[in-house]
Amino acid sequence: MKTKQKVSAYAVLAVALIIVLVPMAVLFSVSLQTSTSVNPLSFPADPQWQNYGEAFRTGNLLKYFGNSAFVLAMTTVAAIGVSVLAAYGLHHGKRFKSDAMSSFFLMGLILPAFSGTIPAFLVLRELNLLNTHLGLSLIQIASGLALPIFLYVNFFKTVPSEIEEAAWIDGCGPFRIFMQVVFPLTLPITATCVIVVAINSWNDFFNPLVYLSSPEMRTLPIGLMAFKSQYNTNWPQMFAGAALVALPIITLYLFVQQFIIKGLVGGAVKG
């Protein structure tokens, strides 16, 4: 029985691996081809490595990379800070009110992501934050709080209350307990939340398209559209640019993957 379960598990993993690797192989293959002969199902006999350099220069990716990195940094720091504090407050609040507020935050996982676009646009216009990275970051923070709060609340339920009680007895105040006792325990779940928020921010296409109008304010997903014109699309350079865009997030994931796994299963068992 165990052998059959292992075979089934490996089969599922193999299928998942194929689903992930095939698009990456197509992306890499097309990025090395010429614009006159694009075949996503074959690797080029003469790889055009210069496509990456051309994509970086002609696509102004350095400027867009800086914009995306700035927005990502603001969004990630603020979203994690707000999420962990909100979750900690919900965990220690009165049960009825905490459950009601948790349900309110969880609505962010249910409601369509675009349902608040028009009200958000009007609010940013009144605050003179349209076409600013701060305004875009605020939108990404607000739309990305639901999942981190949900993960943090479930994680805090697994933290023994005796740890905080011991800190109280030693004379620690609420802020010191949170910063020196509780927050260090959240490293695995924080790594999970960081990668989730960072991926959503880095790959966000819709919000920059709506809230940023100036070319110099564009982020990377919007900047890639420069390779597409009305009558022609330079697919190899676009795919090369997409590979360069994906590289930072892939690198970040490789560094924190062990913490992500711990964070996702951290709330599975009490104690």
Sequence and secondary structure as in RCSB ss.txt:
>XXXX:A:sequence
MKTKQKVSAYAVLAVALIIVLVPMAVLFSVSLQTSTSVNPLSFPADPQWQNYGEAFRTGNLLKYFGNSAFVLAMT
TVAAIGVSVLAAYGLHHGKRFKSDAMSSFFLMGLILPAFSGTIPAFLVLRELNLLNTHLGLSLIQIASGLALPIF
LYVNFFKTVPSEIEEAAWIDGCGPFRIFMQVVFPLTLPITATCVIVVAINSWNDFFNPLVYLSSPEMRTLPIGLM
AFKSQYNTNWPQMFAGAALVALPIITLYLFVQQFIIKGLVGGAVKG
>XXXX:A:secstr
 HHHHHHHHHHHHHHHHHHHHHHHHHHHHHHTSBTTB  TTS  SS  THHHHHHHHHTTHHHHHHHHHHHHHHH
HHHHHHHHHHHHHHHHHS HHHHHHHHHHHHHHHHS TTTTHHHHHHHHHHTT TTSHHHHHHHHHHHTSHHHHH
HHHHHHTTS HHHHHHHHHTT  HHHIIIIIIGGGGHHHHHHHHHHHHHHHHT  HHHHHH  SGGG  HHHHGG
GGB SS B HHHHHHHHHHHHHHHHHHHHHHHHHHHHHHHTTSS  
